[in-house]
Amino acid sequence: MATHDPFRDLDRIASSLFDTRRGPRRMPMDLYRDGDHYVMTADLPGIDPGSVDIDVDGQLLTIRAERTLASGEGVKWITREREAASFLRQLNLGQGVDTEGIAATYNNGVLTVTIPVSEKAKPRKIEVSTDAATPVVPIEN
């Protein structure tokens, strides 16, 4: 039976508030299937679309992005809470997708990646045929 540890919760909150790491940040994302496509949306506010790099290596989709902040010469900051940061997300696509047909758009701080389902993975109907030459034998009781 698990017990509640209030100090663990406090440590988690403090870590998120005072996070000083400089490595790549994770980007929050949603992933869903819509018909014959998977759609992934990721929040990347303040990102220059030119800094977004998406590549596929085998079945691994990698998304990288950079947020840089302008600082003019002679500027005296009153407060500066937004940080320059790099973002990274990797997804294992599995075998049922068409990696050649992946497309991406960036609009209002949201990156949308559309991943088509491969033809082989799409549901299909199997026709049942009958052989008219085979006689039907009734079962006797």
PyMOL commands that set and color helices and strands:
alter all, ss='L'
color gray80, all
select helices_A, chain A and resi 6-17+49-51+99-101+119-121
alter helices_A, ss='H'
color red, helices_A
select strands_A, chain A and resi 29-34+37-43+53-57+60-67+85-92+103-107+110-116
alter strands_A, ss='S'
color yellow, strands_A
deselect
rebuild
show_as cartoon
